[in-house]
Amino acid sequence: MDSFELNKITAAVLIALLAAMIACLLGDAAVDPEKPINNAYVVEVQEDASSSTAANQEKPLEPIGPLLAKADPANGEKVFKKCLACHTISKGEPHKTGPNLWNIVMNHMGHEADFAYSGAIKSKKEQWTYENLNKFLHKPREFAPGTKMTFIGISNDQERADLIAFLRKNADSPVPLP
């Protein structure tokens, strides 16, 4: 195929695109639809005051202490499987997308020196107390806005308590329960 044939094909494609664009512009100019003043079918919804306030207000997070008293670390290990994609738990294991969680309970936030934490975690000058772990595991993005952690959280209170009990167990010397 010589360059003259290639030029003819390219010109044909460009002319077809130009014709389609002009037809579209002319069609828009020729047809000016009138928008209706009112919707054709109106749906009336009665606002229930109790349901609207309940939807806007979330119940406060239950304190984790009483739940930890009956927490099952073995079940927490099962719950931790959700975390395995990003975290390791055994002592000395390398970091993944998230840091290794060995000895996390009562350690300060951002404690792993060789891990690149998000600014949201670095800026918190707190410890991973039982309550802070509870809040973080419930909704990580609410506890630390701007965190790199994409996990949505664990809504079940007892599952969170079981997971925290499992994390507590994975330490050189587990911290006493509250």
C-alpha positions in Angstrom: 0.0 0.0 0.0 1.5 3.3 -1.0 1.2 6.6 0.9 -1.4 7.9 -1.5 -3.8 5.1 -0.6 -3.1 5.7 3.1 -3.8 9.4 2.7 -7.2 8.6 1.0 -8.2 6.3 3.9 -7.2 8.8 6.5 -9.1 11.6 4.7 -12.2 9.4 4.4 -12.1 8.7 8.2 -11.6 12.4 9.0 -14.4 13.5 6.7 -16.8 10.9 8.2 -16.0 12.1 11.7 -16.4 15.7 10.7 -19.8 14.9 9.0 -21.0 13.2 12.2 -19.9 16.1 14.3 -21.7 18.6 12.1 -24.9 16.4 12.0 -24.8 16.3 15.8 -24.5 20.1 16.1 -27.2 20.7 13.5 -29.5 18.2 15.3 -29.0 20.0 18.7 -29.7 23.4 17.1 -32.8 22.2 15.2 -34.5 20.5 18.2 -35.0 22.5 21.3 -36.9 20.4 23.7 -39.2 22.1 26.2 -38.5 21.0 29.7 -41.7 20.4 31.8 -42.4 22.8 34.6 -43.6 20.0 36.9 -42.7 16.3 37.0 -45.2 14.1 35.2 -45.5 11.9 38.3 -45.0 13.3 41.7 -44.1 10.9 44.5 -45.1 12.2 47.9 -43.0 11.0 50.9 -43.9 11.7 54.5 -40.9 12.5 56.6 -41.0 10.5 59.8 -39.2 12.6 62.5 -38.0 9.6 64.5 -36.5 7.7 61.5 -34.7 10.8 60.1 -33.0 11.6 63.4 -32.1 8.0 64.0 -30.5 7.8 60.5 -28.5 10.9 61.1 -27.3 9.9 64.6 -25.2 6.8 64.9 -25.3 5.0 68.3 -22.1 5.7 70.3 -19.5 3.0 70.3 -19.7 0.6 73.2 -16.8 0.6 75.6 -14.5 -2.3 74.8 -13.6 -3.3 78.4 -16.7 -5.4 79.2 -16.5 -7.1 75.8 -12.8 -8.0 76.3 -13.6 -9.8 79.5 -15.5 -12.4 77.4 -13.4 -12.1 74.2 -12.2 -15.2 72.4 -8.6 -14.8 71.0 -9.2 -18.0 68.9 -12.1 -16.3 67.2 -10.0 -13.1 66.9 -7.5 -15.2 64.9 -10.2 -16.1 62.5 -11.2 -12.4 62.3 -7.6 -11.5 61.7 -7.7 -13.4 58.4 -9.4 -10.2 57.0 -6.2 -8.4 57.9 -3.7 -10.9 56.4 -3.8 -9.3 53.0 -2.0 -6.3 54.3 -0.5 -7.1 57.7 1.7 -9.7 59.4 1.4 -10.7 63.0 4.4 -12.9 64.0 7.5 -11.4 65.6 10.1 -10.4 63.1 7.9 -10.9 60.0 8.4 -8.3 57.3 5.8 -5.5 56.6 3.3 -5.9 53.8 1.2 -3.0 52.6 0.5 -2.4 56.3 2.9 -2.7 59.2 3.7 -5.9 61.2 1.3 -5.9 64.2 3.4 -7.8 66.7 3.3 -6.1 70.1 0.8 -3.4 68.9 -1.4 -3.1 72.1 -0.3 -0.2 74.2 2.5 0.7 71.8 2.6 4.2 70.4 1.0 4.9 67.0 3.5 4.7 64.2 5.9 2.6 66.3 7.6 0.7 63.4 10.5 2.9 62.4 11.1 1.2 59.1 7.4 1.5 57.9 6.1 4.5 56.0 2.9 5.4 57.9 0.4 7.9 56.6 0.5 11.4 57.9 -2.8 10.7 59.7 -1.2 8.1 61.9 2.2 9.9 62.3 0.4 13.0 63.6 -1.4 11.1 66.4 0.8 11.2 69.5 -1.2 8.5 71.3 -0.9 4.9 72.2 -2.8 1.9 70.7 -5.0 1.6 73.9 -7.8 -0.9 73.9 -10.3 2.0 73.3 -8.2 3.5 70.4 -7.9 0.1 68.8 -11.6 -0.4 69.2 -12.4 3.0 67.5 -9.8 2.4 64.7 -11.0 -1.1 63.9 -14.6 0.1 63.9 -14.0 2.8 61.3 -10.4 3.5 60.4 -11.1 6.5 58.2 -13.2 8.2 61.0 -10.5 7.6 63.7 -7.6 8.8 61.5 -9.0 10.9 58.5 -6.5 10.6 55.7 -5.2 7.2 56.7 -3.8 5.0 53.8 -5.7 2.0 55.3 -8.6 1.2 52.9 -10.2 -1.4 55.2 -13.8 -0.3 55.9 -13.8 -1.5 59.5 -15.5 -4.2 61.7 -19.0 -3.2 62.7 -19.6 -6.2 65.0 -18.6 -5.2 68.6 -17.7 -8.8 69.7 -15.6 -9.5 66.6 -13.6 -6.3 67.3 -13.1 -7.4 71.0 -12.0 -10.9 69.8 -9.6 -9.4 67.3 -8.1 -7.0 70.0 -7.7 -10.0 72.4 -5.9 -11.8 69.6 -3.6 -8.8 69.0 -3.0 -8.5 72.7 -1.9 -12.2 72.8 0.7 -11.5 70.1 3.3 -9.7 72.2 6.5 -10.4 74.2 4.5 -9.8 77.3 0.7 -9.3 76.8 -0.7 -6.1 78.4 -3.2 -6.8 81.2 -6.9 -6.4 80.3 -8.6 -3.3 81.5 
